[in-house]
Amino acid sequence: MQKFRQAFTAFKGKAAAFFRARGYYIALTACILVLCVAAVVAFSAPQGGEDTPNPTDAPVAYSNDERLNEAARTPVLPLPTPSPSPSPTPSPIPDFTQAPRPTKAPARTKASPPVSGEIIWGFAVDSLLYSRTLNQWMTHAGVDVASPKGTEVHAVFAGTVEAVYEDDALGVTIEVKSKDGMLAVYANLAKEPPVREGARLNAGDLIGTIGDTAISECGDKSHLHFELYLDGKAVDPAEYVLFEKAE
């Protein structure tokens, strides 16, 4: 036992002397071995195990503010406005109904003239005629029908005698109004005609005779001055009465 202790003490002293002489190199070698082992372990370990979640697969939790900011940063594209489809234009349906034929206005039947004779002075309200009696140009609201003095004058239309008077220019005058409102004026009659106001006349009844009482027309041939009024407006008697045409 004494020898074993002496031998251990001797070995211990030699080991201590060895480590004092070679300790630095031994420590450096040990460090290099540790680094090599660590590198081998690091490279040999799996990069992503089954228990290690893939960072791209893991859900990311956002707060409400982060969601609002993300929505604000995301551009909102405008939705395309649909263009209205054109309405189909209905095809016109052909009209097979026969158009009514225009009806011809019945020919106006002109009344018989109050006296026989041709017109020597016509109707002129929109133009002027020269008066030989008055030696001036003037309008003429009726027609002058040439006929000898004393010739009988007959009613053109049936109606009521509205007035019998002597006009300063046209002499003895008689006005007869028909049922349809047309007023006939007979002038330059002889004095004391056979009709009175209010008398009812038929077409063709005697009104009087031609005289020479129209001072404004006394320079003309013997004639009847005849006028027609419709709704208070003078109209051309030749449109309603069949007078003789001048040759």
Phi, psi and omega in degrees: 000324178293327181287322181295321179293322180292320180294319180295323180291322179294319180294321180296320180292321179292320180295320180294322179292324180294315181292331177288328180275324185245012185297321183297317183289323179295316180297322181292320179296320179297319180296319181295320178297319180297318181294321180294317179298319180296320180294320179296317179298320183294317182284332181278344180287143179296140181287322180219106181278176180294330182276351182270118182287144176288125183299334181280339181271343184285136178293144180256126180270129178244148173278169179299320180295321180294325178294319179295318179295320179295319179294325179292327181282341182278119180293137179261116181278135179293141178287138179295133179279121181291132178283136182295137178285136180296137179290136180294133179275118181293140178288134180296138179275123181298139180269111181265001179287141182283129179295138179294140178286136179297132179273136179279136177293136180297140180298133180288131177271114181281147181283161176289148182289156180291329176217159175277135179153165181265159180281126178256344176216117189272183181280131181204098175250340178255006178215177183245143174241150181272126178263118178289329180292312182268351181055050179202163176271137185203164175278165181218111187277002180214204176233150174252119182255116183293131178195146183298154177298137181092356178292137180292142178247129183245153181292132179285315179238157172286147180173194182245138178290114182273325183201147173226117185204171176249115181276145182298328183259320187258000176077209183295126187229141176232132178248129180235126181252128181275173181294330181274009174091004179276135182251125177254134182241122178248124184224171185066037179272165175286157181291158181056064177294161184277001182245157179233163179300139179091350180291143178260130183241150171259162177299128180098351179293151180289133178252320183173199178231160181286134178238205178223044186268350182277098183297324184287348182231019183290342179279353180267172176298160178300131186199170171254129173268122187230132180231153174229139179231135176234120184055038177079003182246134180293133177237161182288116180301333181293344177282344185237342184236140182271091179272161176287143178271141178291137178281000000 
